[in-house]
Amino acid sequence: MIVIKRFFFVNNSSKDIYIYKVDYPYEVLFSNLFPNPYNQPNIYMVKSGEKNSNGLQDRECIDGTIKQGNMVVYVFDAEVLANYSWGVIGRDYMVLKTIRPTLEEMQRNNWTIYFED
């Protein structure tokens, strides 16, 4: 069993984004259990051209979680989060990208997820 305490997320896109890592189904993300990441930019925001480890390190991730496809990273456009309520974003699935990394991808990329336009 591999226990990874820190992942990195690199934003190689031209826009500022927010990331949210969950180990739960999509529907749970927009429930009252998870706050809008826009309210915590110091944790979840990744500016264009920057790297973030805060938004992905809140839980330890065991290799089995990745192998089972349970780890999901949702990417949101910062402008969408600024202009729409969390409920509307969830209802209309205003997600810029959904990333489900495999264990092999994470190992190959030194536990880093790269995002591009």
Residue pairs with C-beta under 8 A, 6 or more apart in sequence:
1 62
1 63
1 64
2 62
2 63
3 60
3 61
3 62
4 60
4 61
4 63
4 106
4 111
5 57
5 60
6 53
6 56
6 57
6 111
7 21
7 53
7 56
7 57
7 61
7 106
7 111
7 112
7 113
8 51
8 52
8 53
8 56
8 110
8 111
8 112
8 113
9 19
9 46
9 51
9 52
9 53
9 55
9 56
9 73
9 112
9 113
9 115
10 46
10 50
10 51
10 112
10 113
10 114
10 115
11 17
11 46
11 47
11 48
11 49
11 50
11 51
11 52
11 115
12 49
12 114
12 115
12 116
12 117
13 48
13 115
13 116
13 117
14 48
14 117
15 48
15 77
15 78
15 79
15 117
16 45
16 46
16 47
16 48
16 78
16 79
17 45
17 46
17 75
17 76
17 77
17 78
17 96
17 115
18 37
18 38
18 41
18 44
18 45
18 46
18 55
18 75
18 76
18 78
18 81
19 37
19 44
19 46
19 52
19 55
19 56
19 73
19 74
19 75
19 76
20 29
20 34
20 37
20 44
20 55
20 73
20 74
20 76
21 55
21 56
21 58
21 59
21 71
21 72
21 73
21 74
22 28
22 29
22 34
22 71
22 72
22 74
23 59
23 61
23 65
23 70
23 71
23 72
24 70
26 72
26 93
26 98
28 34
29 74
29 90
30 86
30 87
30 89
30 90
30 91
35 86
36 81
36 86
36 89
37 43
37 44
37 45
37 55
37 76
37 81
38 44
38 76
38 78
38 81
38 82
38 86
42 54
43 54
43 55
43 58
44 52
44 54
44 55
45 52
45 78
46 52
46 55
46 115
56 73
56 113
61 71
63 103
65 71
66 101
66 102
66 103
66 106
67 102
67 103
69 100
71 100
71 101
72 98
72 99
72 100
73 98
73 99
73 100
73 101
73 113
74 95
74 97
74 98
74 99
75 95
75 96
75 97
75 98
75 99
75 115
76 89
76 94
76 95
76 96
77 94
77 96
80 89
80 94
80 96
81 89
84 94
88 94
89 95
97 115
99 113
99 115
101 113
106 112
106 113
